[in-house]
């Protein structure tokens, strides 16, 4: 390999690694935002349904049953989706070096 060709290959490999690093950072930000949004949504649903369950005097039994079912279903669904989509790391490819050459001048 000529020196110019080796430098160009190293430049392209650095470019590839930097792109993968930026892609990984964007996915981390997206997972973090989705996790916080899920927690916020879970709190809103829990507070709304909890209010209906704690103060049932002014609501019909059907409304209370629907509220309890909604609370249980949404909590289970949100916890499962947050775990599956946000907390599992199987979807991301680990960063690793992409160069196959070494330059003595660097």
C-alpha positions as CSV (number, residue, x, y, z in Angstrom):
1,X,0.0,0.0,0.0
2,X,1.3,3.4,-0.8
3,X,1.5,6.0,1.9
4,X,-1.2,8.2,0.3
5,X,-3.5,5.3,0.0
6,X,-3.0,4.2,3.6
7,X,-3.7,7.7,4.8
8,X,-6.9,7.9,2.8
9,X,-8.0,4.5,4.1
10,X,-7.3,5.6,7.7
11,X,-9.2,8.8,7.1
12,X,-12.2,6.9,5.8
13,X,-12.1,4.5,8.7
14,X,-12.0,7.4,11.2
15,X,-14.9,8.9,9.4
16,X,-16.8,5.6,9.7
17,X,-16.0,5.3,13.4
18,X,-17.0,9.0,14.1
19,X,-20.3,8.4,12.2
20,X,-21.0,5.3,14.3
21,X,-20.1,7.1,17.5
22,X,-22.5,10.0,16.6
23,X,-25.3,7.5,15.7
24,X,-24.8,5.7,19.1
25,X,-25.0,9.1,20.9
26,X,-28.3,9.9,19.1
27,X,-29.8,6.6,20.0
28,X,-28.8,7.0,23.6
29,X,-30.5,10.4,23.7
30,X,-33.7,8.9,22.1
31,X,-33.8,6.0,24.6
32,X,-33.3,8.4,27.5
33,X,-36.1,10.7,26.3
34,X,-38.4,7.8,25.7
35,X,-37.7,6.5,29.2
36,X,-38.5,9.9,30.8
37,X,-41.6,10.3,28.7
38,X,-42.8,6.8,29.7
39,X,-42.2,7.6,33.4
40,X,-44.1,10.8,33.0
41,X,-47.0,9.1,31.2
42,X,-47.0,6.4,33.9
43,X,-47.3,9.0,36.6
44,X,-50.1,10.9,34.9
45,X,-52.1,7.7,34.4
46,X,-51.5,6.5,37.9
47,X,-52.5,9.8,39.4
48,X,-55.7,10.1,37.4
49,X,-56.8,6.5,38.0
50,X,-55.6,6.6,41.6
51,X,-57.8,9.6,42.3
52,X,-60.8,7.8,41.0
53,X,-60.0,4.7,43.0
54,X,-59.3,6.7,46.3
55,X,-62.3,8.9,46.0
56,X,-65.0,6.7,44.5
57,X,-68.1,8.3,46.1
58,X,-69.0,10.5,43.1
59,X,-68.3,8.0,40.4
60,X,-70.3,5.0,39.2
61,X,-69.1,1.4,39.8
62,X,-68.5,1.0,36.1
63,X,-66.2,4.0,36.0
64,X,-64.3,2.7,39.0
65,X,-63.8,-0.7,37.3
66,X,-62.7,0.9,34.1
67,X,-60.2,3.1,36.0
68,X,-58.8,0.1,37.9
69,X,-58.4,-1.9,34.7
70,X,-56.8,1.0,32.9
71,X,-54.4,1.6,35.7
72,X,-53.3,-2.0,35.8
73,X,-53.1,-2.4,32.0
74,X,-51.2,0.8,31.4
75,X,-48.8,0.2,34.2
76,X,-48.0,-3.3,32.9
77,X,-47.8,-2.2,29.3
78,X,-45.6,0.9,30.0
79,X,-43.2,-1.1,32.2
80,X,-42.9,-3.8,29.6
81,X,-42.4,-1.4,26.7
82,X,-39.9,0.8,28.6
83,X,-37.9,-2.3,29.5
84,X,-38.0,-3.8,26.0
85,X,-37.4,-0.6,24.0
86,X,-35.3,1.5,26.3
87,X,-33.4,-0.6,28.8
88,X,-32.3,-3.5,26.7
89,X,-29.1,-2.9,24.8
90,X,-29.4,-5.6,22.2
91,X,-30.4,-3.2,19.5
92,X,-27.2,-1.1,19.6
93,X,-24.0,-2.3,18.0
94,X,-21.0,-1.8,20.3
95,X,-18.4,0.6,19.1
96,X,-15.1,-0.9,18.1
97,X,-12.1,0.1,16.1
98,X,-12.6,-0.1,12.4
99,X,-9.0,0.3,11.2
100,X,-7.1,-2.6,9.8
101,X,-3.9,-0.7,9.2
102,X,-1.3,1.0,11.4
103,X,0.7,4.0,10.3
104,X,4.1,4.5,12.0
105,X,4.0,8.3,11.5
106,X,0.9,8.8,13.7
